[in-house]
Amino acid sequence: MLEVHVLASGSDGNCTVVRLDDEAVMIDAGLSFKQTHRLMELEGIDESAVKALLITHEHGDHVKGAGAVARKLGVPLYANRETFTAFDAGRVDWREFRIMDSFSLCGMEVTPLPTFHDAVNPCAFMLRADGSSVLVATDTGKLSFQCERALEEADLAIIEANYDSRMLRDGPYPEPLKRRIASDCGHMCNSVTAQEIRKTAVNERRQIFLAHLSKNNNTPDIARQTVADITGIKRFKIDCLERLGDTRTLTVSRRGVDPHGDPAVLHRPRHHRRHPDYLLLAQGVVAVRAGERRHVLGDAHENVIRVRGGRRPLPRGRRRAEGHRVVGAWRRARRQDLRVRLVELQALVDGELLGRGGRRGGAP
């Protein structure tokens, strides 16, 4: 199971950690090491798990802390030659890669993809492992053919939705800056991002996370609503960071299989067969973070009751109660400094439902 931690996304800094089992790679380090360390602690990421730092391009909001993070974590810094020579990382263990040449890191296949931005040789990253894939594509005025194909394949797409066209047009930026942002080598607006998502909508399980939102020319609500209107995706299924200091944890499981290789649907013990209903947390859909109830309740449409001959929606009141219970379990685990994964929460909720079913007379 791939676990993705979005620590920062925007002009104030960008940093994402992708973890597979006990190892992880960091993509960009646009924050100071102190800020990065604090956010990693908040997300429950063990620093020793990070084995490499990948750089997309040389702009300050992506490389501000790159040198310090690489040195203090003791990890190599991966960047293409043009990007590495365009900023000063200090003394680091530099490893060169080439665009479209895949390489292996921490059990993941990493493929740098070309992007269009006003940098010397910018790129996006596609990471694949265990039959799942994650695309991280920000800071691009349009998607290259390679990025479009990756967006089509991805189970989780972290994709740029930098600005709202009207807010940029009517905003305070000088005209040359507005033209640069809106150019093919600038950033993607909400509507262009939405059109790309709609054009590549072949993977029904794909999760969408909007990244690099401008704090002056966009808002989370406008970005989500625009993408929802154009793509037809329900708004609460589109995620993004809400404010500076916000973080997010997303999980991607192998298609149709849970993280431990069992069928995605958790079957009940034989003695609970008299109660055919049980909670199903759809694999790779529910993203939970401490203090963010919305991400459990928002994906409640994926929670279903299995009944003989089919499935029906979980009642709204029970759906809300189970969401609150999951968040409560997550908070308690965080206070104990435990890294609880989605599968553990799934087992916890399933077990509680089965227990209550037994008290109602379902178990002998």
RALIN-V637210 format. One record per residue. D_LAST is the distance of its C-alpha to the last C-alpha in Angstrom with 1 decimal. Layout:
# RALIN-V637210
d_last=D_LAST
d_last=D_LAST
This chain:
# RALIN-V637210
d_last=36.2
d_last=39.4
d_last=39.3
d_last=42.3
d_last=43.6
d_last=46.3
d_last=48.1
d_last=51.1
d_last=52.6
d_last=55.9
d_last=59.5
d_last=58.7
d_last=57.1
d_last=54.7
d_last=52.2
d_last=49.0
d_last=47.0
d_last=45.0
d_last=42.7
d_last=41.1
d_last=38.9
d_last=41.1
d_last=44.4
d_last=45.9
d_last=49.1
d_last=50.8
d_last=52.6
d_last=55.6
d_last=56.4
d_last=58.0
d_last=57.2
d_last=58.6
d_last=56.9
d_last=56.0
d_last=54.3
d_last=52.6
d_last=51.3
d_last=50.0
d_last=48.1
d_last=46.6
d_last=45.4
d_last=43.9
d_last=42.0
d_last=40.9
d_last=43.1
d_last=44.4
d_last=48.1
d_last=48.1
d_last=45.9
d_last=48.7
d_last=50.9
d_last=53.3
d_last=54.9
d_last=55.7
d_last=58.5
d_last=58.9
d_last=62.4
d_last=64.8
d_last=64.5
d_last=64.0
d_last=60.7
d_last=59.3
d_last=61.3
d_last=62.2
d_last=60.1
d_last=60.0
d_last=62.4
d_last=60.9
d_last=57.3
d_last=58.2
d_last=60.2
d_last=57.7
d_last=54.7
d_last=56.9
d_last=56.0
d_last=58.3
d_last=59.3
d_last=59.1
d_last=61.6
d_last=64.1
d_last=67.7
d_last=69.0
d_last=66.3
d_last=66.6
d_last=70.4
d_last=70.1
d_last=68.6
d_last=69.0
d_last=66.0
d_last=68.0
d_last=67.3
d_last=64.1
d_last=62.8
d_last=63.5
d_last=62.0
d_last=63.4
d_last=61.6
d_last=63.0
d_last=61.7
d_last=59.6
d_last=59.5
d_last=55.9
d_last=55.0
d_last=52.0
d_last=50.7
d_last=47.5
d_last=45.9
d_last=46.8
d_last=49.5
d_last=51.8
d_last=54.2
d_last=56.9
d_last=57.8
d_last=61.0
d_last=61.2
d_last=64.0
d_last=64.9
d_last=68.1
d_last=67.5
d_last=69.1
d_last=66.3
d_last=63.0
d_last=59.7
d_last=56.0
d_last=53.3
d_last=50.7
d_last=48.0
d_last=45.8
d_last=43.1
d_last=39.9
d_last=40.7
d_last=40.9
d_last=44.1
d_last=45.4
d_last=48.8
d_last=50.7
d_last=53.7
d_last=55.7
d_last=59.4
d_last=60.6
d_last=62.7
d_last=61.2
d_last=58.8
d_last=60.4
d_last=59.5
d_last=57.5
d_last=55.5
d_last=54.8
d_last=53.4
d_last=51.3
d_last=50.1
d_last=49.1
d_last=47.0
d_last=45.5
d_last=41.8
d_last=43.0
d_last=46.5
d_last=48.1
d_last=51.2
d_last=54.1
d_last=54.6
d_last=57.4
d_last=59.2
d_last=59.4
d_last=62.6
d_last=63.7
d_last=63.0
d_last=65.0
d_last=67.8
d_last=68.2
d_last=67.4
d_last=69.9
d_last=70.2
d_last=73.7
d_last=74.2
d_last=74.6
d_last=71.2
d_last=69.6
d_last=71.1
d_last=69.9
d_last=66.3
d_last=66.3
d_last=68.0
d_last=66.5
d_last=66.7
d_last=65.2
d_last=61.7
d_last=59.5
d_last=59.0
d_last=55.8
d_last=56.8
d_last=57.9
d_last=54.6
d_last=52.7
d_last=54.9
d_last=54.2
d_last=50.4
d_last=50.7
d_last=53.0
d_last=50.6
d_last=47.3
d_last=45.9
d_last=42.9
d_last=40.2
d_last=38.2
d_last=41.3
d_last=41.2
d_last=44.4
d_last=45.7
d_last=49.1
d_last=51.3
d_last=54.7
d_last=54.9
d_last=58.3
d_last=58.2
d_last=61.4
d_last=61.0
d_last=57.3
d_last=54.2
d_last=50.5
d_last=50.1
d_last=53.1
d_last=52.1
d_last=48.6
d_last=49.8
d_last=52.6
d_last=50.4
d_last=47.8
d_last=50.5
d_last=52.1
d_last=49.1
d_last=46.7
d_last=44.0
d_last=42.1
d_last=43.7
d_last=40.6
d_last=40.0
d_last=43.5
d_last=43.6
d_last=46.5
d_last=47.5
d_last=48.2
d_last=50.8
d_last=52.7
d_last=50.4
d_last=47.3
d_last=45.3
d_last=42.5
d_last=39.9
d_last=38.9
d_last=36.8
d_last=37.3
d_last=34.9
d_last=35.9
d_last=35.7
d_last=32.4
d_last=30.9
d_last=29.3
d_last=31.3
d_last=29.5
d_last=30.2
d_last=26.7
d_last=26.5
d_last=27.0
d_last=23.8
d_last=20.9
d_last=18.1
d_last=14.4
d_last=12.1
d_last=10.7
d_last=7.0
d_last=8.6
d_last=10.6
d_last=9.6
d_last=11.6
d_last=14.8
d_last=16.7
d_last=17.5
d_last=20.7
d_last=23.4
d_last=26.3
d_last=29.1
d_last=30.7
d_last=34.1
d_last=34.3
d_last=33.0
d_last=35.6
d_last=34.7
d_last=37.3
d_last=37.2
d_last=38.3
d_last=38.1
d_last=35.3
d_last=37.1
d_last=36.1
d_last=32.4
d_last=32.8
d_last=35.6
d_last=33.6
d_last=30.8
d_last=31.8
d_last=30.3
d_last=26.8
d_last=25.0
d_last=21.8
d_last=21.0
d_last=20.2
d_last=20.5
d_last=24.2
d_last=25.4
d_last=25.1
d_last=25.9
d_last=27.1
d_last=24.9
d_last=25.8
d_last=28.7
d_last=27.4
d_last=24.2
d_last=26.5
d_last=28.7
d_last=26.1
d_last=24.7
d_last=28.3
d_last=29.1
d_last=26.2
d_last=27.4
d_last=31.0
d_last=30.0
d_last=28.4
d_last=31.5
d_last=33.8
d_last=32.2
d_last=32.5
d_last=36.1
d_last=37.0
d_last=35.8
d_last=38.0
d_last=35.2
d_last=35.5
d_last=32.1
d_last=31.8
d_last=30.2
d_last=27.6
d_last=26.4
d_last=26.2
d_last=24.3
d_last=21.7
d_last=21.6
d_last=21.2
d_last=18.6
d_last=16.5
d_last=16.9
d_last=16.0
d_last=12.7
d_last=12.1
d_last=13.1
d_last=11.0
d_last=7.8
d_last=9.7
d_last=10.5
d_last=7.2
d_last=6.7
d_last=3.8
d_last=0.0
